[in-house]
Amino acid sequence: MNTPPTPKPPHWAQRFIAWYCKPGLAEDLIGDLNEYFERNVQSVGPRRAKLIYMIDAFKFFRSYTVRKPTFANFLINPIMIGSYVKTSARNLMRNKLFSFINIVGLAISMSVGLLLIAFVLDLRSYDRFHQKGERIYRITSVLTSNREQSSKFASASIKTGKLIREKVTGVEEVAIVRDFSQDARVGDNLLPLKGYWAEPSLFRIFTFPMLEGNPENALRDPYSIVLTETAAKKLFGNERALGKAIQLDTLAYQVTGVMKDVPFFSHINFEALVSLSTAQQLNKHDKNFEKWTNMGSNYVYLLLPPVANKTSIQSQLDAIAQEENLTGENTKIQLELLPLYQIVVGENLGDMRGSVRVHMPPVVLWILGGLALVVILSACFNYTNLSIARAMRRFKEVGIRKAIGAGKGHIRQQFLAEAVMISLAALVLSCCLFLLLRPQLINLAPEMQRTVKLELTPGMITAFIVFSVTVGVLAGLLPALFFSKVSAIQALGNVSALKVFKHTTLRRALVVMQYTFTLIFVTTTAIGYVQYKNILAFDLGFNTENILNIHMQGNKPDAFLKELSEMPEVTGLSRSLIITSVGNAWGGYMTYKDSRDSALVLTNHVDENYLPLHEYKLIAGRNFIERPITAKAAREVIVNEQVLKRFNIAAGDPGKAIGEEVTFSNIQVTGRKMRIVGVIKDFHYGKVDNLIEPVAFLFWTPEDRGIINAKIQSTDILATMAKIESVWKKIDRVHPFQAKFYTQEIEDAYSELSSMIKIIGFLSFLAISIASMGLFAMVVFTTETRLKEISIRKVLGATTGNLLLLLSRGFLWLLLISALIALPLTYLFFKEVVLTRFPYHTPVQFTELFAGLLAVLLISFGMIGWQTMKAARSNPAKVLKSQ
Amino acid sequence: MKGTNLGEFEELVLLTIAALVNDAYSVAICDELEKHTGRVAKLGVVHAVLNRLEEKGLVKSHLGEATSTRGGKRKRFYIVTHAGKASLMNAKQVREGYWRIIPGFNLEGSI
C-alpha cells in the first residue's frame, strides 16, 4: 500500500521562529507547534494545519520570546569592519589586474547612472521654489473634435479662467496668462521681449519676488508692464526702470515693477509681464478673444486652499464644461486639474503654439533608467564572475575565519564590505567621468541646454553615494552568499575536492546575459544609425539641395528679395508660408461636388517660383499664373494625387482633373471656389513617419507670413552666409538673422532620433568595453589556472593552433549563444515595434544586423587570441620546473 | 515581579504541573487543563504563563530526550519547585480560611 508522504510544517516558518526566538526557547516552542501541527493534520487537514502553523509562528513573536540584540555583536562589528577593510585592500593590491578591471568597469557604468540621477534630480527640482507649489494647479483642456480622438492641451481659454473665478467655490486664486511677444522700444534701444499677459493674482500664486514696485497692483491697470531684472538692464542700462515708459508696437506702456529673474528651473519663463487688462482692451472688438473654444496660447493657473476638496472642484469644472459645450460647434472641451509638480515630468500635453517647452514624459526616464541599469548590471556581473572564479584562492582565508569563529553573517559582511569598497573607489573615478561627460550630454541637443544644468549639489552627492553603495551590494551579493556557504572543514581541507566549478553554469549564464545585452545595444545602434541616415537621405519627392530658408520674422520680403536677387551666388528665389517635411503643417477643409463631404487638406502657400526651385514634378497642368495680392482673390490651386484620390476627381486622372472646381476654407477665407490648375506627384509633406496625405498648394500672398527660399550656388558658403546676413541687418536691426539650409532643417526635425542614437551608441560603447574587460579577465584567469595543463599538452606535442582552439572554444560557444538570442530579438524589435512607426522605411539589412556581431567577435577573438597565444608560447620547461 | 502571589490561571497551570508529575510539558499541560476545566487553553497563553512562572522561580524546567515525533525537537518538562509548592499551599490556605468563615453557604440561596 502506498502511503502519501506525511505533511511537513512549513519550513520557512520554522526558520522564522528560529531566527527571532531566544535560542533557549526556540527548540521546544517549535516542537510544541510541530505536535499541534500533527494533530491538526488529523483533524482539519494538512492545508489548514499549515495555515495555523504560520499564524502561530507570528503569534509567538512576543516580548518574552524575541531574542535581544547582543551587546557583543554591536561591539564586534566596527572592529571587524576595520579588519575587512584591511584584508580587502590587501586583496585589491594583490590582484591588480582584476581590481583594475572591476573598478574601471564599475566606474564607467556608474558614470551613466550618475548622469541619469543628476538628470532626474534636475527635472524633479523644477518649480520647487514656489512656496505654495503643492497647492498650485494648471487647467488642462481635453479637446474632442467631431471625428478626431480627444487630445489634451496645456492651454485653456480665457473664458475658462473667468468662469472658474466666478463660479467655482473652494479655489483661492485664479490667474490667466497669455503668451506675449513684441518688440520693446526705449528711445533708440529696441529689444524683442517675450513673456506673458498676466493678472495681479499671478504674484499671489507663484513666488516671483518683486524688487521694485507693488506686486498687488503692478499688473492691474492697462498698459502697465513688469520687467525682469535682466530685461530692465537691457532696456534702461543702469538707470532706474520703475515708472519709465516703454513703447510696444505703437502704444506706450509704463514700467510698474521690476522683479527678480525667473529661476532656471521654472516651467514658465519670461522676460516681461504685461497686464492682461491691456490685452482685453486691445481685443475688445474681437468676438473670438473670449470664446470658450479659443484655448490657444492662454494658460489658467489655480491656487487651492490648504485643505481643498479636489473632487468637488472637478465636478464643478465638469458642470462648467457641460454648460459651455452646449453652445454648439463641433468641438467639446473638458477641463482637468494638473498639479504644478507634474507639469515638467508628466503626461505629454499638446501646446497650440507648438513650441518646445521643458517637458519629459516619465516613460523616457524609465527607458533610460532601464538602459543604464543594463550597463551597470553588466559591470556587476564582471565583479561577480571574477570573484567567484578566483574563489579557490580565497578559500583558505574564509576557512580560517570560520575556524576561529566567524559566522555566515560575518563572511557575508566581509565580502559585501569588499564589494562596497570597490564600488566607492569606482565612485571617485566615475565622478571624474561624470564631470567629463556632463558637457557632452548637455550639448547633445539644444533642448537639453534649456532643460538641465546637472550641477553638483549636496543632495546629488548623497544620491551618488547611496547609489554607489547599492551597486556595491548588488555586485557583492552573489560572491558573499557563495563564500558564506563554504564550511571551514571543506575550505581548509582539500580545496581541489571542493566543487568550485559547479558554479560554472551560473558564471556562464552571467556571461551570456552580458553579451546578449551588449549585442542588442550594438546592433540597435548599427540599425538605428543606418535607418537614420536613410531618413535624412530620403527622397521626399522634391529637391532640398542648397536651398537656404530665411525666416522673415514679420518683415515684408520684397525688399530683401530684391537685394538677394542681385547677389551672384543666389541662383533662384521663391517665397513660401512654411517649410514642409520637417513637421510643420498648415491646412484647411476642401469640398468637391458633394458639399457635405469635406476633408482636411494640408497646404502650403507658395509663389510661382517655388515649384520649379524645389523641382516638384508636375504631372499635369501648369504652375500658378495669376498673381493675386489677397488670399480672397486667389483662385488657382495645385493639388497632389492624393487629393484626386480622396475626392475621386476625374476618376483620379490628373489630365482630366485640370479645370475642376473645388471649395476651400481655411482661417483666412471660408468657402472660396478654386480651380485646379495643376497636379503634382505625391511628395512627403509631413515627416517620414507620416503617411502621404492630400496636399494642396495655394498662392502666397503678402498677408502671409514669409519664408524666402534661396537657392545658393557658392564655393564659400560661410562668406555667402555672412553676406546675406549683412543684407538682413539693413532690413531688420532688431531680430537676429534666422536662416538654415533645408537639409539642416530636416536634420533638426529628426534631432530626437539622432540624440537617441547617440545615447544608445554611447551606451553600447560602454557595454562593449565592460563586457570585453570582463571577458579579458576571465581569459587571463583560465589561462593562468590551466598553464600547467597547457605546458604538458605542449610537451606531448600539441600545436599552438590546437591550444588556441582548446582554450577559446568555451568562450566562443558562449558568444554564439548570446548572438543567437540577441540578433533575432533585435531584428524583431525593429521590425515589429520601431519601424512600424515609419511607413516608408527601408527594411533592415543583413549587413547592419551582423556588423555589430562582427565587431564584438573581433574584439573578443583578439583578446582570447592574445592571451592564449601568450600561454601557448610560454616555455613548458620553465612552467613545469617552477611547480 | 509581582511577588509570589498567584493569578487564577497561573494557579491552575501550577496545579496541573504538580498533577502531571514527571510528564508536565506544554502540550500535555494544555490537554490536562482542557480536560479538568472544560475551557480551551491556548498554547500561546500557556507558554507565556509557564515562562512567567519560571521567572518567578515557582517552576523549573529541563529539556527531555530527543524523540522522533515533534520533528525531532525535544520537549521541555516542568516541575514545581519548593517555592512553587509553598505558594500553592499558601493559596489553598487563604481559600480555606475564607471558606471557614462563611456561615451556612448554600448555592440555592444565592440566586
Interface residues (C-beta under 8 A of the other chain):
Chain A: K8 P9 Q14 L25 E27 D28 L29 I30 G31 D32 L33 N34 E35 Y36 E38 D56 K59 F60 R62 Y64
Chain B: Y25 S26 V27 L43 G44 H47 A48 N51 R52 L63 T69 R70 G71 K73 R74 K75 R76
